[in-house]
Amino acid sequence: MALRAAVLRHVRVPVTLNPALTLTGGKWAPPSLRWMSSHGDDHLTKSEVTDRVLSVVKSFPKVDPSTVTPDVHFQKDLGLDSLDNVEIVIALEEEFKLEIPDLEAVRIDSTNLAIEYVYNHPMTA
């Protein structure tokens, strides 16, 4: 991590703005995160994300796969505790090759929220 920070401190990349892409009504508008994604058009559809999230939750040892739906709440409906919730979020990070910040991870307490978070994440693979 220190090496990365040291390298980034010394690297400068020239940036040229294309007025046709960045000007909106005469004012600069930041590009969307999805536009900046390295995955381009490879972004997953919501259906693909839903299937993979449900698969991760169904494969969790303490969960009865027949009870898992796109609307299920981890604690209320599946009887999982907060540690189980953390383990599911970690499994989602591994499945989708992304990092979910702790402040966001504690909010993901249902399959619906997990699906929405992963689908809207710009680096979902």
N, C-alpha and C positions, 0 to 999 in steps of 0.2 A: 504494500500500500504506500509506503514511504517512497519507494522507487518510482511508482506511478506519479505521485504528486510532484516529485522532483523533475521528472521528465516533462510533465504537463506545464510546469512553471516556465520552462525554457522553449517550448515549442510554440511557434506562431504560425497560424494558417491565414493566408490572405482570403478575404471574403468579398465577393462582389455581389451586389444585390441586383436582381432583375426587376426593374420597375413594374413590369407587367404582372409579376407574381406577388409583389410585396406592397404595392400601393393600393389603397382602398379609399377613394374619395379624397385623394391628396395627402392622406396620412399613412404612415407605415403601420402595417398590421403584422404581428408575428405569425409565422406559418403554424399550421396545426401540428400537434405532436405526431399524428399518424403520417403526415407528409414527411416528417423527419425520420421516420422509422426506417431501419436498414432492411426491413423485410418487404417493403414495397407492396406489391399486389399479393404477396403470399400470406396476408393476414387471414386468420381463420374466420370462418363464418360463425354466426351465433349458434347454429345447430351443432357444428363441430365442437365448439367450446362446451356447450351443454352436455353433449355425449361424453366428453373426456372428464369434465368435472364430476358428473354422476358416476362414472367408472371409478374415479379416485375415491369417492365417498363410499361406494358400494364395496370396494376392496379393503376398507378399513376394518380391522379385526373385530371391533365391538359393535359393528353395524349389521343389522339384518338387511341384506340387499333388496328384499321385497318391499321394504318401507321407504326406500329412497325415491324421491320425486324432485322435480325442479323447484318445488316450493318448501321443501322440508327444512325445519330449523334444527340445528345440531343439538342443542341442549333440550329444548322443549319437546321436540318430536322423536329424537333418537336417543335421548337420555345420556348424552355425552357430557363430560365435564370440561372445564376450561383448558385443561392440559390436552385432552383429546382434540379440542378445537385447534390448539396450536399445532398439533401433529398433522391434522388435516391440511392446515394452511401450508405447512412445510412440504407435505406431499404434493400440493398444488404447485408450489414453487418448482419442485423437481420435475413434475409432469410437463409444465409449460416453459421451463428454462427461464424463469424470471425471478426477480427478488421483490418481495412485498415488504415495504417498510413496517416496522412494528406498530406504528400508530394506525396504519391501515389494516394490518393483520388482525388486531383486536376487534375491529368492526365487522369482520367477515364471520358471521355466526349462522349463516344459512346457505343452502346451495344457490338460492337466487342471488344473494349478494356476491358469492364467489363467482358465479357465471358473469354477472355484470362487471365485476372488477377485472377479471381476466380478459373478457371480450374488449373492454375499453382500454386495456393496457397497450401502449404502442409497441412494445417489444415481445408480444405474445408469439410463441413459435409452436 
